[in-house]
Amino acid sequence: MHIDTTLKQVIERANDMESRLAWQEDWLERLDDAVIKQNATIERLERLCNLMAQRLGEQRDSLESLQSDSAQERPPHY
Protein backbone atom coordinates (compact mmCIF):
# COMPACT_ATOMS: atom_id res chain seq x y z
CA MET A 1 0.00 0.00 0.00
CA HIS A 2 2.80 2.41 0.89
CA ILE A 3 4.52 1.70 -2.43
CA ASP A 4 1.33 2.51 -4.35
CA THR A 5 1.03 5.85 -2.54
CA THR A 6 4.66 6.71 -3.21
CA LEU A 7 4.30 5.71 -6.87
CA LYS A 8 1.21 7.90 -7.22
CA GLN A 9 3.08 10.83 -5.66
CA VAL A 10 6.01 10.34 -8.03
CA ILE A 11 3.65 10.17 -11.01
CA GLU A 12 1.82 13.30 -9.85
CA ARG A 13 5.12 15.15 -9.40
CA ALA A 14 6.29 14.02 -12.84
CA ASN A 15 3.02 15.17 -14.38
CA ASP A 16 3.31 18.49 -12.56
CA MET A 17 6.88 18.94 -13.80
CA GLU A 18 5.85 18.10 -17.37
CA SER A 19 3.05 20.63 -17.14
CA ARG A 20 5.41 23.32 -15.84
CA LEU A 21 7.96 22.52 -18.53
CA ALA A 22 5.32 22.80 -21.25
CA TRP A 23 4.16 26.14 -19.83
CA GLN A 24 7.75 27.42 -19.68
CA GLU A 25 8.44 26.32 -23.25
CA ASP A 26 5.32 28.13 -24.42
CA TRP A 27 6.28 31.24 -22.47
CA LEU A 28 9.80 31.14 -23.89
CA GLU A 29 8.41 30.94 -27.45
CA ARG A 30 6.19 33.94 -26.75
CA LEU A 31 9.10 35.92 -25.34
CA ASP A 32 11.25 34.96 -28.33
CA ASP A 33 8.53 36.17 -30.72
CA ALA A 34 8.23 39.44 -28.79
CA VAL A 35 11.99 40.00 -28.93
CA ILE A 36 12.04 39.31 -32.69
CA LYS A 37 9.22 41.81 -33.26
CA GLN A 38 10.88 44.41 -31.05
CA ASN A 39 14.17 43.95 -32.90
CA ALA A 40 12.44 44.48 -36.25
CA THR A 41 10.76 47.61 -34.88
CA ILE A 42 14.05 48.95 -33.54
CA GLU A 43 15.79 48.34 -36.87
CA ARG A 44 12.97 50.11 -38.73
CA LEU A 45 13.10 53.07 -36.34
CA GLU A 46 16.88 53.28 -36.67
CA ARG A 47 16.60 53.39 -40.48
CA LEU A 48 13.91 56.05 -40.21
CA CYS A 49 15.97 58.10 -37.77
CA ASN A 50 19.02 57.91 -40.05
CA LEU A 51 16.94 58.95 -43.04
CA MET A 52 15.47 61.87 -41.11
CA ALA A 53 18.94 62.96 -39.96
CA GLN A 54 20.18 62.79 -43.56
CA ARG A 55 17.26 64.86 -44.84
CA LEU A 56 17.64 67.35 -42.01
CA GLY A 57 21.29 67.76 -42.97
CA GLU A 58 20.30 68.30 -46.59
CA GLN A 59 17.76 70.91 -45.55
CA ARG A 60 20.35 72.67 -43.38
CA ASP A 61 22.86 72.69 -46.24
CA SER A 62 20.23 74.04 -48.60
CA LEU A 63 19.23 76.77 -46.16
CA GLU A 64 22.86 77.73 -45.54
CA SER A 65 23.44 77.90 -49.30
CA LEU A 66 20.44 80.18 -49.75
CA GLN A 67 21.54 82.41 -46.90
CA SER A 68 25.09 82.71 -48.21
CA ASP A 69 23.80 83.52 -51.71
CA SER A 70 21.53 86.26 -50.40
CA ALA A 71 24.29 87.67 -48.18
CA GLN A 72 26.56 88.12 -51.21
CA GLU A 73 23.96 89.99 -53.27
CA ARG A 74 23.98 93.80 -53.25
CA PRO A 75 20.99 95.47 -51.74
CA PRO A 76 18.62 97.02 -54.29
CA HIS A 77 19.65 100.61 -53.42
CA TYR A 78 23.18 100.13 -54.79
N, CA, C and O atoms as a CHARMM CRD file, in Angstrom:
* protein
*
  312
    1    1 MET  N      0.82100  -1.19900   0.00000 PROA 1      0.00000
    2    1 MET  CA     0.00000   0.00000   0.00000 PROA 1      0.00000
    3    1 MET  C      0.86400   1.26300   0.00000 PROA 1      0.00000
    4    1 MET  O      0.58100   2.21400  -0.72800 PROA 1      0.00000
    5    2 HSD  N      1.89600   1.26600   0.80300 PROA 2      0.00000
    6    2 HSD  CA     2.79500   2.41300   0.88600 PROA 2      0.00000
    7    2 HSD  C      3.50800   2.65500  -0.45200 PROA 2      0.00000
    8    2 HSD  O      3.74500   3.79800  -0.84200 PROA 2      0.00000
    9    3 ILE  N      3.83900   1.57600  -1.13600 PROA 3      0.00000
   10    3 ILE  CA     4.51800   1.69700  -2.42900 PROA 3      0.00000
   11    3 ILE  C      3.57400   2.31700  -3.45400 PROA 3      0.00000
   12    3 ILE  O      4.00300   3.13900  -4.26400 PROA 3      0.00000
   13    4 ASP  N      2.30800   1.94200  -3.43200 PROA 4      0.00000
   14    4 ASP  CA     1.32800   2.51400  -4.35400 PROA 4      0.00000
   15    4 ASP  C      1.18600   4.01900  -4.13100 PROA 4      0.00000
   16    4 ASP  O      1.11000   4.78900  -5.08800 PROA 4      0.00000
   17    5 THR  N      1.15200   4.43100  -2.87000 PROA 5      0.00000
   18    5 THR  CA     1.02700   5.85100  -2.53700 PROA 5      0.00000
   19    5 THR  C      2.25900   6.61400  -3.01100 PROA 5      0.00000
   20    5 THR  O      2.13500   7.69700  -3.58300 PROA 5      0.00000
   21    6 THR  N      3.42700   6.06700  -2.78200 PROA 6      0.00000
   22    6 THR  CA     4.66500   6.70800  -3.21100 PROA 6      0.00000
   23    6 THR  C      4.71500   6.79200  -4.73400 PROA 6      0.00000
   24    6 THR  O      5.11000   7.81700  -5.28900 PROA 6      0.00000
   25    7 LEU  N      4.31800   5.72500  -5.40500 PROA 7      0.00000
   26    7 LEU  CA     4.30200   5.71400  -6.87200 PROA 7      0.00000
   27    7 LEU  C      3.33500   6.75900  -7.40600 PROA 7      0.00000
   28    7 LEU  O      3.65200   7.45700  -8.36900 PROA 7      0.00000
   29    8 LYS  N      2.18100   6.87700  -6.80500 PROA 8      0.00000
   30    8 LYS  CA     1.21300   7.89700  -7.21900 PROA 8      0.00000
   31    8 LYS  C      1.78300   9.29600  -7.02600 PROA 8      0.00000
   32    8 LYS  O      1.59300  10.17000  -7.87300 PROA 8      0.00000
   33    9 GLN  N      2.48300   9.51100  -5.91300 PROA 9      0.00000
   34    9 GLN  CA     3.08300  10.82800  -5.66000 PROA 9      0.00000
   35    9 GLN  C      4.16100  11.13700  -6.70000 PROA 9      0.00000
   36    9 GLN  O      4.25900  12.26200  -7.19000 PROA 9      0.00000
   37   10 VAL  N      4.95200  10.14500  -7.02200 PROA 10     0.00000
   38   10 VAL  CA     6.00600  10.33500  -8.02900 PROA 10     0.00000
   39   10 VAL  C      5.38400  10.64600  -9.38100 PROA 10     0.00000
   40   10 VAL  O      5.85500  11.52900 -10.09800 PROA 10     0.00000
   41   11 ILE  N      4.32900   9.92400  -9.73000 PROA 11     0.00000
   42   11 ILE  CA     3.64700  10.16600 -11.01000 PROA 11     0.00000
   43   11 ILE  C      3.02800  11.56800 -11.02300 PROA 11     0.00000
   44   11 ILE  O      3.12400  12.27800 -12.02500 PROA 11     0.00000
   45   12 GLU  N      2.40800  11.95900  -9.93700 PROA 12     0.00000
   46   12 GLU  CA     1.82300  13.30200  -9.84600 PROA 12     0.00000
   47   12 GLU  C      2.89700  14.37700  -9.97400 PROA 12     0.00000
   48   12 GLU  O      2.70600  15.37300 -10.67100 PROA 12     0.00000
   49   13 ARG  N      4.01300  14.17400  -9.30800 PROA 13     0.00000
   50   13 ARG  CA     5.11600  15.14600  -9.39900 PROA 13     0.00000
   51   13 ARG  C      5.66700  15.20600 -10.82000 PROA 13     0.00000
   52   13 ARG  O      5.97200  16.28600 -11.32700 PROA 13     0.00000
   53   14 ALA  N      5.79300  14.04900 -11.46000 PROA 14     0.00000
   54   14 ALA  CA     6.28800  14.01900 -12.84000 PROA 14     0.00000
   55   14 ALA  C      5.31300  14.73100 -13.76500 PROA 14     0.00000
   56   14 ALA  O      5.72700  15.48900 -14.64200 PROA 14     0.00000
   57   15 ASN  N      4.03000  14.49300 -13.57500 PROA 15     0.00000
   58   15 ASN  CA     3.01500  15.17100 -14.38500 PROA 15     0.00000
   59   15 ASN  C      3.05800  16.67700 -14.15500 PROA 15     0.00000
   60   15 ASN  O      2.94500  17.46400 -15.09500 PROA 15     0.00000
   61   16 ASP  N      3.22100  17.06700 -12.89700 PROA 16     0.00000
   62   16 ASP  CA     3.31200  18.48800 -12.56400 PROA 16     0.00000
   63   16 ASP  C      4.53600  19.12000 -13.22000 PROA 16     0.00000
   64   16 ASP  O      4.45800  20.22500 -13.75900 PROA 16     0.00000
   65   17 MET  N      5.65700  18.41900 -13.17300 PROA 17     0.00000
   66   17 MET  CA     6.87700  18.94000 -13.80100 PROA 17     0.00000
   67   17 MET  C      6.72500  19.04100 -15.31200 PROA 17     0.00000
   68   17 MET  O      7.18200  20.01200 -15.91700 PROA 17     0.00000
   69   18 GLU  N      6.09200  18.05600 -15.92300 PROA 18     0.00000
   70   18 GLU  CA     5.85200  18.10300 -17.37200 PROA 18     0.00000
   71   18 GLU  C      4.95700  19.27600 -17.72700 PROA 18     0.00000
   72   18 GLU  O      5.17600  19.95300 -18.73200 PROA 18     0.00000
   73   19 SER  N      3.95900  19.51200 -16.90800 PROA 19     0.00000
   74   19 SER  CA     3.05300  20.63500 -17.14500 PROA 19     0.00000
   75   19 SER  C      3.80700  21.96400 -17.02900 PROA 19     0.00000
   76   19 SER  O      3.64300  22.85400 -17.86400 PROA 19     0.00000
   77   20 ARG  N      4.61800  22.08500 -16.00600 PROA 20     0.00000
   78   20 ARG  CA     5.40800  23.31900 -15.83700 PROA 20     0.00000
   79   20 ARG  C      6.38200  23.51200 -16.99200 PROA 20     0.00000
   80   20 ARG  O      6.55100  24.62600 -17.48700 PROA 20     0.00000
   81   21 LEU  N      7.01500  22.43900 -17.41500 PROA 21     0.00000
   82   21 LEU  CA     7.95700  22.52300 -18.52700 PROA 21     0.00000
   83   21 LEU  C      7.24900  22.96400 -19.79800 PROA 21     0.00000
   84   21 LEU  O      7.76500  23.80700 -20.53200 PROA 21     0.00000
   85   22 ALA  N      6.08100  22.40900 -20.06500 PROA 22     0.00000
   86   22 ALA  CA     5.31900  22.79600 -21.25500 PROA 22     0.00000
   87   22 ALA  C      4.94200  24.27300 -21.18200 PROA 22     0.00000
   88   22 ALA  O      5.02800  24.99100 -22.17900 PROA 22     0.00000
   89   23 TRP  N      4.52400  24.72400 -19.99700 PROA 23     0.00000
   90   23 TRP  CA     4.16500  26.13500 -19.82600 PROA 23     0.00000
   91   23 TRP  C      5.38000  27.02700 -20.05000 PROA 23     0.00000
   92   23 TRP  O      5.28000  28.06500 -20.70300 PROA 23     0.00000
   93   24 GLN  N      6.53800  26.62100 -19.50300 PROA 24     0.00000
   94   24 GLN  CA     7.74900  27.41900 -19.67500 PROA 24     0.00000
   95   24 GLN  C      8.20000  27.45800 -21.13300 PROA 24     0.00000
   96   24 GLN  O      8.65100  28.49600 -21.61500 PROA 24     0.00000
   97   25 GLU  N      8.08300  26.34400 -21.82900 PROA 25     0.00000
   98   25 GLU  CA     8.44300  26.31900 -23.25200 PROA 25     0.00000
   99   25 GLU  C      7.53800  27.25800 -24.04800 PROA 25     0.00000
  100   25 GLU  O      8.00800  27.99200 -24.91800 PROA 25     0.00000
  101   26 ASP  N      6.25600  27.23200 -23.74900 PROA 26     0.00000
  102   26 ASP  CA     5.31600  28.12600 -24.42400 PROA 26     0.00000
  103   26 ASP  C      5.65600  29.57600 -24.12100 PROA 26     0.00000
  104   26 ASP  O      5.65700  30.41500 -25.02100 PROA 26     0.00000
  105   27 TRP  N      5.94100  29.87300 -22.87000 PROA 27     0.00000
  106   27 TRP  CA     6.28100  31.23800 -22.46700 PROA 27     0.00000
  107   27 TRP  C      7.57100  31.69700 -23.14300 PROA 27     0.00000
  108   27 TRP  O      7.68000  32.84700 -23.57000 PROA 27     0.00000
  109   28 LEU  N      8.54500  30.79400 -23.23800 PROA 28     0.00000
  110   28 LEU  CA     9.80100  31.13800 -23.89400 PROA 28     0.00000
  111   28 LEU  C      9.58000  31.45100 -25.36900 PROA 28     0.00000
  112   28 LEU  O     10.18000  32.38600 -25.89900 PROA 28     0.00000
  113   29 GLU  N      8.72700  30.68100 -26.03600 PROA 29     0.00000
  114   29 GLU  CA     8.41300  30.94400 -27.44600 PROA 29     0.00000
  115   29 GLU  C      7.74500  32.31100 -27.60400 PROA 29     0.00000
  116   29 GLU  O      8.04700  33.05300 -28.53800 PROA 29     0.00000
  117   30 ARG  N      6.84800  32.63100 -26.69600 PROA 30     0.00000
  118   30 ARG  CA     6.18800  33.94500 -26.75500 PROA 30     0.00000
  119   30 ARG  C      7.19000  35.07600 -26.54500 PROA 30     0.00000
  120   30 ARG  O      7.15500  36.08600 -27.24800 PROA 30     0.00000
  121   31 LEU  N      8.07700  34.90000 -25.57800 PROA 31     0.00000
  122   31 LEU  CA     9.10000  35.91700 -25.33900 PROA 31     0.00000
  123   31 LEU  C     10.02400  36.06200 -26.54900 PROA 31     0.00000
  124   31 LEU  O     10.39300  37.17500 -26.92600 PROA 31     0.00000
  125   32 ASP  N     10.39100  34.94000 -27.14700 PROA 32     0.00000
  126   32 ASP  CA    11.24500  34.96300 -28.32900 PROA 32     0.00000
  127   32 ASP  C     10.56700  35.72100 -29.46700 PROA 32     0.00000
  128   32 ASP  O     11.20100  36.53400 -30.14000 PROA 32     0.00000
  129   33 ASP  N      9.28400  35.45500 -29.67800 PROA 33     0.00000
  130   33 ASP  CA     8.52700  36.16800 -30.71800 PROA 33     0.00000
  131   33 ASP  C      8.48500  37.66400 -30.42500 PROA 33     0.00000
  132   33 ASP  O      8.63000  38.48200 -31.33300 PROA 33     0.00000
  133   34 ALA  N      8.28900  38.01900 -29.16300 PROA 34     0.00000
  134   34 ALA  CA     8.22800  39.43600 -28.78900 PROA 34     0.00000
  135   34 ALA  C      9.57200  40.11100 -29.04000 PROA 34     0.00000
  136   34 ALA  O      9.61500  41.24300 -29.52300 PROA 34     0.00000
  137   35 VAL  N     10.65600  39.43400 -28.71900 PROA 35     0.00000
  138   35 VAL  CA    11.99100  40.00300 -28.93300 PROA 35     0.00000
  139   35 VAL  C     12.25700  40.17600 -30.42600 PROA 35     0.00000
  140   35 VAL  O     12.82900  41.18500 -30.84000 PROA 35     0.00000
  141   36 ILE  N     11.85100  39.20900 -31.22700 PROA 36     0.00000
  142   36 ILE  CA    12.04000  39.30800 -32.68500 PROA 36     0.00000
  143   36 ILE  C     11.26400  40.50300 -33.23800 PROA 36     0.00000
  144   36 ILE  O     11.78900  41.25800 -34.05700 PROA 36     0.00000
  145   37 LYS  N     10.02400  40.67600 -32.79700 PROA 37     0.00000
  146   37 LYS  CA     9.21600  41.81200 -33.26000 PROA 37     0.00000
  147   37 LYS  C      9.81800  43.13000 -32.80300 PROA 37     0.00000
  148   37 LYS  O      9.86600  44.09300 -33.56800 PROA 37     0.00000
  149   38 GLN  N     10.27700  43.17700 -31.55900 PROA 38     0.00000
  150   38 GLN  CA    10.88300  44.40800 -31.05000 PROA 38     0.00000
  151   38 GLN  C     12.15800  44.73500 -31.81800 PROA 38     0.00000
  152   38 GLN  O     12.42200  45.90000 -32.11500 PROA 38     0.00000
  153   39 ASN  N     12.94400  43.72000 -32.14000 PROA 39     0.00000
  154   39 ASN  CA    14.16900  43.94900 -32.90100 PROA 39     0.00000
  155   39 ASN  C     13.84900  44.51400 -34.28400 PROA 39     0.00000
  156   39 ASN  O     14.52000  45.43400 -34.75200 PROA 39     0.00000
  157   40 ALA  N     12.83400  43.96800 -34.93000 PROA 40     0.00000
  158   40 ALA  CA    12.44200  44.47500 -36.25000 PROA 40     0.00000
  159   40 ALA  C     11.97400  45.92100 -36.13800 PROA 40     0.00000
  160   40 ALA  O     12.28800  46.74500 -36.99700 PROA 40     0.00000
  161   41 THR  N     11.22400  46.23200 -35.08600 PROA 41     0.00000
  162   41 THR  CA    10.75700  47.60800 -34.88000 PROA 41     0.00000
  163   41 THR  C     11.93000  48.54500 -34.63700 PROA 41     0.00000
  164   41 THR  O     11.97100  49.64400 -35.18900 PROA 41     0.00000
  165   42 ILE  N     12.87500  48.12300 -33.82600 PROA 42     0.00000
  166   42 ILE  CA    14.05200  48.95200 -33.53700 PROA 42     0.00000
  167   42 ILE  C     14.84600  49.20900 -34.81000 PROA 42     0.00000
  168   42 ILE  O     15.27100  50.33700 -35.06000 PROA 42     0.00000
  169   43 GLU  N     15.05100  48.16300 -35.62000 PROA 43     0.00000
  170   43 GLU  CA    15.78800  48.34300 -36.87100 PROA 43     0.00000
  171   43 GLU  C     15.07300  49.31500 -37.80100 PROA 43     0.00000
  172   43 GLU  O     15.71000  50.15400 -38.43800 PROA 43     0.00000
  173   44 ARG  N     13.74300  49.20000 -37.88000 PROA 44     0.00000
  174   44 ARG  CA    12.96900  50.10700 -38.73200 PROA 44     0.00000
  175   44 ARG  C     13.08100  51.53600 -38.22700 PROA 44     0.00000
  176   44 ARG  O     13.25000  52.46200 -39.02100 PROA 44     0.00000
  177   45 LEU  N     12.99000  51.72700 -36.91700 PROA 45     0.00000
  178   45 LEU  CA    13.09600  53.06800 -36.34100 PROA 45     0.00000
  179   45 LEU  C     14.49600  53.65000 -36.52900 PROA 45     0.00000
  180   45 LEU  O     14.64600  54.85100 -36.75300 PROA 45     0.00000
  181   46 GLU  N     15.51700  52.80400 -36.43900 PROA 46     0.00000
  182   46 GLU  CA    16.88500  53.28400 -36.67100 PROA 46     0.00000
  183   46 GLU  C     17.05700  53.75600 -38.11600 PROA 46     0.00000
  184   46 GLU  O     17.66500  54.79600 -38.36800 PROA 46     0.00000
  185   47 ARG  N     16.51300  52.97500 -39.06800 PROA 47     0.00000
  186   47 ARG  CA    16.59900  53.39300 -40.47900 PROA 47     0.00000
  187   47 ARG  C     15.86000  54.71300 -40.68700 PROA 47     0.00000
  188   47 ARG  O     16.34700  55.60400 -41.38300 PROA 47     0.00000
  189   48 LEU  N     14.69200  54.82800 -40.08500 PROA 48     0.00000
  190   48 LEU  CA    13.90700  56.05300 -40.21300 PROA 48     0.00000
  191   48 LEU  C     14.63900  57.24200 -39.59000 PROA 48     0.00000
  192   48 LEU  O     14.65800  58.33400 -40.15900 PROA 48     0.00000
  193   49 CYS  N     15.23000  57.02700 -38.43900 PROA 49     0.00000
  194   49 CYS  CA    15.97500  58.09600 -37.76700 PROA 49     0.00000
  195   49 CYS  C     17.17300  58.53700 -38.62000 PROA 49     0.00000
  196   49 CYS  O     17.43500  59.73200 -38.75500 PROA 49     0.00000
  197   50 ASN  N     17.89300  57.57100 -39.19000 PROA 50     0.00000
  198   50 ASN  CA    19.02500  57.90800 -40.04900 PROA 50     0.00000
  199   50 ASN  C     18.57100  58.67700 -41.28600 PROA 50     0.00000
  200   50 ASN  O     19.21800  59.64000 -41.69800 PROA 50     0.00000
  201   51 LEU  N     17.46800  58.25100 -41.86800 PROA 51     0.00000
  202   51 LEU  CA    16.93900  58.94900 -43.04100 PROA 51     0.00000
  203   51 LEU  C     16.53600  60.37500 -42.67800 PROA 51     0.00000
  204   51 LEU  O     16.81700  61.31400 -43.42300 PROA 51     0.00000
  205   52 MET  N     15.88000  60.53300 -41.53700 PROA 52     0.00000
  206   52 MET  CA    15.47400  61.87200 -41.10800 PROA 52     0.00000
  207   52 MET  C     16.68700  62.75600 -40.83000 PROA 52     0.00000
  208   52 MET  O     16.68000  63.94000 -41.16900 PROA 52     0.00000
  209   53 ALA  N     17.71700  62.19800 -40.22200 PROA 53     0.00000
  210   53 ALA  CA    18.94200  62.96200 -39.96000 PROA 53     0.00000
  211   53 ALA  C     19.59900  63.37500 -41.27200 PROA 53     0.00000
  212   53 ALA  O     20.08900  64.49800 -41.39400 PROA 53     0.00000
  213   54 GLN  N     19.61200  62.47800 -42.25000 PROA 54     0.00000
  214   54 GLN  CA    20.18000  62.79300 -43.56000 PROA 54     0.00000
  215   54 GLN  C     19.39700  63.92600 -44.22200 PROA 54     0.00000
  216   54 GLN  O     19.98300  64.87900 -44.73500 PROA 54     0.00000
  217   55 ARG  N     18.09000  63.81500 -44.20800 PROA 55     0.00000
  218   55 ARG  CA    17.25900  64.85700 -44.83800 PROA 55     0.00000
  219   55 ARG  C     17.36500  66.18500 -44.09800 PROA 55     0.00000
  220   55 ARG  O     17.35100  67.24600 -44.72200 PROA 55     0.00000
  221   56 LEU  N     17.46800  66.13300 -42.79200 PROA 56     0.00000
  222   56 LEU  CA    17.63800  67.35300 -42.01300 PROA 56     0.00000
  223   56 LEU  C     18.96400  68.03200 -42.37400 PROA 56     0.00000
  224   56 LEU  O     19.03800  69.25400 -42.49400 PROA 56     0.00000
  225   57 GLY  N     20.00200  67.21600 -42.54300 PROA 57     0.00000
  226   57 GLY  CA    21.29100  67.76300 -42.96800 PROA 57     0.00000
  227   57 GLY  C     21.20900  68.39100 -44.34900 PROA 57     0.00000
  228   57 GLY  O     21.79300  69.44600 -44.59700 PROA 57     0.00000
  229   58 GLU  N     20.48300  67.74000 -45.24500 PROA 58     0.00000
  230   58 GLU  CA    20.30400  68.29800 -46.58700 PROA 58     0.00000
  231   58 GLU  C     19.54700  69.61600 -46.52300 PROA 58     0.00000
  232   58 GLU  O     19.89600  70.56700 -47.22300 PROA 58     0.00000
  233   59 GLN  N     18.52700  69.68200 -45.70200 PROA 59     0.00000
  234   59 GLN  CA    17.75700  70.91400 -45.55100 PROA 59     0.00000
  235   59 GLN  C     18.63600  72.03500 -44.97600 PROA 59     0.00000
  236   59 GLN  O     18.57600  73.18000 -45.42400 PROA 59     0.00000
  237   60 ARG  N     19.45500  71.67800 -43.97400 PROA 60     0.00000
  238   60 ARG  CA    20.35100  72.67000 -43.37600 PROA 60     0.00000
  239   60 ARG  C     21.33800  73.18700 -44.41900 PROA 60     0.00000
  240   60 ARG  O     21.57000  74.39300 -44.51400 PROA 60     0.00000
  241   61 ASP  N     21.91800  72.27600 -45.20100 PROA 61     0.00000
  242   61 ASP  CA    22.86200  72.68800 -46.23900 PROA 61     0.00000
  243   61 ASP  C     22.18800  73.59100 -47.26600 PROA 61     0.00000
  244   61 ASP  O     22.76500  74.58600 -47.70600 PROA 61     0.00000
  245   62 SER  N     20.97300  73.23700 -47.64000 PROA 62     0.00000
  246   62 SER  CA    20.23300  74.03500 -48.60400 PROA 62     0.00000
  247   62 SER  C     19.93100  75.42200 -48.04500 PROA 62     0.00000
  248   62 SER  O     20.07200  76.42100 -48.75100 PROA 62     0.00000
  249   63 LEU  N     19.52400  75.48600 -46.80000 PROA 63     0.00000
  250   63 LEU  CA    19.23000  76.76500 -46.15900 PROA 63     0.00000
  251   63 LEU  C     20.48700  77.61900 -46.03100 PROA 63     0.00000
  252   63 LEU  O     20.44900  78.82400 -46.27600 PROA 63     0.00000
  253   64 GLU  N     21.59500  76.99900 -45.65000 PROA 64     0.00000
  254   64 GLU  CA    22.85700  77.73500 -45.54300 PROA 64     0.00000
  255   64 GLU  C     23.30000  78.26000 -46.90300 PROA 64     0.00000
  256   64 GLU  O     23.83300  79.36500 -47.00100 PROA 64     0.00000
  257   65 SER  N     23.08400  77.47800 -47.94200 PROA 65     0.00000
  258   65 SER  CA    23.43600  77.90100 -49.29700 PROA 65     0.00000
  259   65 SER  C     22.59900  79.10100 -49.72000 PROA 65     0.00000
  260   65 SER  O     23.11500  80.05100 -50.30900 PROA 65     0.00000
  261   66 LEU  N     21.30800  79.05400 -49.41700 PROA 66     0.00000
  262   66 LEU  CA    20.44000  80.18400 -49.75000 PROA 66     0.00000
  263   66 LEU  C     20.82700  81.43500 -48.97900 PROA 66     0.00000
  264   66 LEU  O     20.82500  82.54000 -49.52100 PROA 66     0.00000
  265   67 GLN  N     21.15700  81.25000 -47.72100 PROA 67     0.00000
  266   67 GLN  CA    21.54300  82.40500 -46.89900 PROA 67     0.00000
  267   67 GLN  C     22.86000  83.00400 -47.36800 PROA 67     0.00000
  268   67 GLN  O     23.01200  84.22600 -47.37600 PROA 67     0.00000
  269   68 SER  N     23.81200  82.16900 -47.75700 PROA 68     0.00000
  270   68 SER  CA    25.09300  82.70800 -48.21100 PROA 68     0.00000
  271   68 SER  C     24.94100  83.39700 -49.55800 PROA 68     0.00000
  272   68 SER  O     25.61700  84.39200 -49.82000 PROA 68     0.00000
  273   69 ASP  N     24.05700  82.88100 -50.42600 PROA 69     0.00000
  274   69 ASP  CA    23.79900  83.51800 -51.71300 PROA 69     0.00000
  275   69 ASP  C     23.16000  84.88700 -51.51400 PROA 69     0.00000
  276   69 ASP  O     23.53500  85.84900 -52.18400 PROA 69     0.00000
  277   70 SER  N     22.21400  84.98100 -50.61400 PROA 70     0.00000
  278   70 SER  CA    21.53400  86.25800 -50.39900 PROA 70     0.00000
  279   70 SER  C     22.43600  87.24800 -49.66200 PROA 70     0.00000
  280   70 SER  O     22.26800  88.45800 -49.81300 PROA 70     0.00000
  281   71 ALA  N     23.37000  86.76700 -48.88500 PROA 71     0.00000
  282   71 ALA  CA    24.29100  87.67400 -48.18100 PROA 71     0.00000
  283   71 ALA  C     25.29100  88.28700 -49.14300 PROA 71     0.00000
  284   71 ALA  O     25.78800  89.38600 -48.89300 PROA 71     0.00000
  285   72 GLN  N     25.59800  87.60400 -50.23400 PROA 72     0.00000
  286   72 GLN  CA    26.56200  88.11500 -51.20800 PROA 72     0.00000
  287   72 GLN  C     25.93100  89.07600 -52.21600 PROA 72     0.00000
  288   72 GLN  O     26.65100  89.81000 -52.89200 PROA 72     0.00000
  289   73 GLU  N     24.62300  89.08700 -52.32900 PROA 73     0.00000
  290   73 GLU  CA    23.95700  89.99200 -53.27500 PROA 73     0.00000
  291   73 GLU  C     23.97900  91.43000 -52.73800 PROA 73     0.00000
  292   73 GLU  O     23.94100  91.65400 -51.52800 PROA 73     0.00000
  293   74 ARG  N     24.03900  92.38200 -53.64800 PROA 74     0.00000
  294   74 ARG  CA    23.98300  93.79500 -53.25100 PROA 74     0.00000
  295   74 ARG  C     22.55000  94.18000 -52.97000 PROA 74     0.00000
  296   74 ARG  O     21.63600  93.73400 -53.66300 PROA 74     0.00000
  297   75 PRO  N     22.35100  94.97600 -51.99500 PROA 75     0.00000
  298   75 PRO  CA    20.99100  95.47100 -51.73500 PROA 75     0.00000
  299   75 PRO  C     20.47800  96.26300 -52.94400 PROA 75     0.00000
  300   75 PRO  O     21.28200  96.77700 -53.72100 PROA 75     0.00000
  301   76 PRO  N     19.19300  96.36800 -53.11300 PROA 76     0.00000
  302   76 PRO  CA    18.61800  97.02200 -54.28800 PROA 76     0.00000
  303   76 PRO  C     18.98600  98.49700 -54.39900 PROA 76     0.00000
  304   76 PRO  O     18.93600  99.03600 -55.50500 PROA 76     0.00000
  305   77 HSD  N     19.35000  99.17500 -53.32500 PROA 77     0.00000
  306   77 HSD  CA    19.64600 100.60800 -53.41800 PROA 77     0.00000
  307   77 HSD  C     21.04800 100.89400 -53.92900 PROA 77     0.00000
  308   77 HSD  O     21.41700 102.06200 -54.04500 PROA 77     0.00000
  309   78 TYR  N     21.85100  99.87200 -54.24200 PROA 78     0.00000
  310   78 TYR  CA    23.17700 100.12800 -54.79200 PROA 78     0.00000
  311   78 TYR  C     23.12400 100.39300 -56.24300 PROA 78     0.00000
  312   78 TYR  O     24.15900 100.63000 -56.86700 PROA 78     0.00000
